[in-house]
C-alpha cells in the first residue's frame, strides 16, 4: 500500500480545506478507556484461528510480556517481506491491531468480511487518502493499536527507506511507536495468501522498546523525515539482531 502520495508534507498546506472543516484535535494517551476486544461475532473466532495457524504453520506463540502497551494508543511499525506478517503481529501483539491495507485488496468480494471483522483500514493507493489518515488518527484517539508497514507494500509501491507518512502519524497523534521486525526461515509468499496459509515457514519476530516523539499539531517535513528515519533505524537494528541469532 502506498503511503507517500497520501500523506501531506505538513498540515499547513497539506490538509488544506479538509483540516479547516474537521480538525483533528490533539489527545492524551491516558484519557480514554481501552476496548477489551474488537466488536462483532466473527472476530473472536478468526483471532483464535489465526493463533492456531501461527502456532502450527509458523512456530509463533503469543509473547508473555508484550512490549505493546496494555492500554492507550499505539503504533506498531514493522518491516514487510511476506503476506504472513500481519498474521504474526496479530498473534503476538497481545491486543487487537487495525492494519492499513490497499483498497483493491480490501474490496475483494470473497474475503472482505474478514478484513471488516478485523477493522482493517482501506487506503486508495496512488493518491492522498485523507479519509484513511483521519480513520487512523481517530482510532488512535480511541486508544486503538494501528499496524503499519513503512515500506508501503510488497510491490512496485515499496519504499525501502520508509514513507514519511509514518512520521506524520506518530508526531500528529503523539502515540508511542513500537518497532518490530519479522524474519522468515523457509518459503514465504509475497503474492499468494493460499501459499502463506498452507505452506509451513518459521517466522522469527522481535519487538523493540516503545519510541516516543514530541507531539505537534502541525508536523513539518523535517520532523516527519527525522521521525521516520529513527523508526526505520530501530527496525533495521531489530532485523540485524534476529539474523545474528539465526546465523
C-alpha positions in Angstrom: 0.0 0.0 0.0 1.4 3.4 -0.9 1.9 5.9 1.8 4.0 8.6 0.1 1.2 10.1 -2.1 -1.5 10.1 0.6 0.4 11.9 3.4 0.8 15.7 3.4 4.2 17.2 3.8 2.8 19.4 6.6 -0.6 20.3 7.9 -0.3 24.0 7.0 -0.7 23.3 3.3 -1.2 19.5 3.0 -4.7 19.2 4.6 -6.0 22.5 3.4 -9.8 22.6 3.4 -10.1 19.2 5.0 -8.4 20.4 8.1 -10.4 23.6 8.4 -13.7 21.7 8.1 -13.0 18.9 10.6 -9.8 19.5 12.6 -8.3 16.5 14.5 -7.7 17.8 18.0 -4.7 16.5 20.0 -5.5 14.0 22.7 -3.9 12.5 25.8 -2.8 8.8 25.8 -4.5 8.4 29.2 -8.0 9.8 28.7 -10.0 7.1 27.1 -10.9 3.5 28.0 -9.4 0.6 26.2 -11.7 -1.7 24.3 -11.2 -5.3 25.6 -11.7 -6.8 22.1 -13.0 -6.0 18.7 -16.7 -5.9 18.3 -18.7 -8.4 16.3 -19.2 -12.2 16.4 -16.6 -13.1 13.7 -13.6 -11.5 15.4 -13.1 -14.0 18.3 -13.3 -17.0 16.1 -11.0 -15.5 13.4 -8.5 -14.3 16.0 -8.3 -17.8 17.6 -8.0 -19.4 14.1 -5.1 -17.0 13.4 -3.4 -18.0 16.6 -3.6 -21.7 15.6 -2.3 -21.0 12.1 0.7 -19.0 13.5 1.5 -21.7 16.1 1.2 -24.7 13.7 2.5 -23.2 10.4 5.0 -20.5 11.6 6.0 -21.7 15.1 4.8 -18.4 16.6 3.2 -18.2 20.0 1.9 -15.1 22.0 4.5 -13.2 24.0 4.3 -13.5 27.7 5.4 -9.9 28.1 4.4 -8.0 25.0 6.2 -4.6 24.6 2.9 -3.2 23.2 1.3 -1.1 26.0 -1.6 -2.8 27.6 -3.7 0.3 27.4 -3.7 3.6 25.4 -3.0 4.2 21.7 0.0 2.6 20.0 1.5 2.3 16.5 3.2 -1.0 15.6 5.6 -0.3 12.7 7.1 -3.4 11.2 9.2 -4.3 8.1 7.3 -6.2 5.4 8.5 -9.2 3.4 5.6 -11.7 3.4 1.8 -11.7 3.3 2.0 -13.5 6.7 3.5 -10.5 8.5 0.1 -9.2 9.7 -0.9 -12.6 11.0 2.2 -12.9 13.1 1.7 -9.4 14.5 -1.9 -10.2 15.4 -0.8 -13.4 17.2 1.9 -11.7 19.3 0.8 -8.1 20.0 -1.4 -9.0 22.9 -4.1 -6.6 21.7 -6.3 -6.2 18.6 -4.4 -4.5 15.8 -6.0 -2.5 12.9 -4.0 -2.6 9.7 -3.9 -0.1 6.9 -4.3 -2.0 3.6 -4.8 -1.4 -0.1 -8.4 -0.7 -1.0 -8.2 -3.1 -4.1 -7.4 -5.9 -1.7 -9.8 -4.8 1.0 -12.7 -4.7 -1.5 -12.3 -8.3 -2.7 -15.8 -9.7 -2.5 -14.9 -13.1 -1.2 -12.8 -12.0 1.8 -13.9 -8.5 2.6 -15.9 -9.8 5.6 -12.6 -10.9 7.1 -11.0 -7.5 6.8 -14.1 -5.9 8.2 -14.1 -8.2 11.2 -10.5 -7.1 12.0 -11.5 -3.5 11.4 -8.8 -3.0 8.7 -8.5 0.5 7.2 -8.6 0.6 3.4 -6.5 3.2 1.6 -6.5 4.3 -2.0 -3.0 3.9 -3.4 -1.5 6.5 -5.7 -3.4 9.4 -4.2 -3.7 11.3 -0.9 -6.4 9.5 1.0 -7.5 11.9 3.7 -10.2 9.5 4.9 -7.7 6.8 5.7 -5.5 9.3 7.6 -8.4 10.5 9.7 -9.6 7.0 10.4 -6.1 6.1 11.8 -6.0 9.3 13.9 -9.5 8.6 15.2 -8.5 5.1 16.0 -5.5 6.2 18.0 -7.7 8.8 19.7 -10.0 5.9 20.8 -6.9 4.1 22.3 -6.6 1.5 19.5 -3.5 -0.1 18.1 -2.7 0.7 14.5 -0.3 -1.6 12.5 1.7 -0.1 9.6 4.3 -1.4 7.2 6.5 1.6 6.5 7.8 0.4 3.1 4.3 0.7 1.8 3.8 -2.8 0.4 5.4 -5.7 -1.3 5.1 -4.5 -4.9 6.2 -1.6 -7.1 4.9 0.9 -4.5 7.5 -0.3 -1.9 9.9 2.3 -0.5 12.7 0.6 1.5 13.7 3.8 3.4 10.2 4.1 4.7 7.4 6.5 3.8 7.5 9.8 5.8 3.7 9.4 6.4 4.7 7.1 9.3 6.5 10.0 10.9 3.4 12.2 10.3 1.1 9.8 12.1 3.5 9.3 15.0 4.0 13.1 15.6 0.4 14.1 14.9 -1.0 11.6 17.3 1.7 11.6 20.0 1.2 7.8 20.3 4.1 5.6 21.2 5.7 3.7 18.3 6.7 0.1 18.8 9.2 -1.0 16.1 9.1 -4.7 15.1 10.9 -7.0 12.6 9.9 -10.3 11.2 12.4 -12.7 9.5 11.1 -15.8 7.7 13.1 -19.0 7.6 12.0 -21.0 4.6 9.4 -20.2 1.9 7.2 -17.2 2.3 4.9 -15.7 -0.4 4.5 -12.1 -1.4 1.6 -12.7 -3.7 -0.4 -15.8 -2.7 -2.4 -15.9 0.5 -3.1 -19.6 -0.1 0.6 -20.4 -0.1 1.0 -18.2 3.0 -1.6 -20.2 4.9 -0.8 -23.7 3.8 3.0 -23.9 3.3 4.9 -24.1 6.6 7.6 -21.5 7.2 9.2 -20.5 10.5 8.7 -16.8 11.5 11.0 -15.1 13.9 9.7 -11.8 15.4 11.3 -9.3 17.6 9.7 -6.1 19.1 11.7 -3.0 20.2 11.0 -0.7 23.1 8.3 1.9 22.5 9.6 5.1 20.9 8.2 8.5 21.9 8.2 11.6 19.7 7.1 15.1 20.7 3.5 15.7 19.6 2.9 18.5 17.1 -0.4 19.7 15.9 1.2 20.6 12.5 4.1 18.3 11.8 6.6 19.8 9.4 8.5 17.9 6.7 11.8 17.9 8.6 10.3 16.4 11.8 8.4 13.8 9.8 11.5 12.7 7.9 13.6 12.6 11.1 10.9 10.6 12.9 10.6 8.1 10.0 14.4 7.7 9.8 14.7 6.9 13.5 11.8 4.3 13.3 13.4 2.7 10.3 16.8 2.6 12.1 15.3 0.8 15.0 13.6 -1.7 12.8 16.9 -2.4 11.0 18.6 -2.9 14.3 16.0 -5.5 15.3 16.3 -7.3 12.0 20.1 -7.5 12.3 19.6 -8.9 15.8 17.3 -11.6 14.6 19.7 -12.5 11.7 22.7 -12.6 14.0 20.8 -15.1 16.2 19.9 -17.2 13.2 23.5 -17.4 11.8 
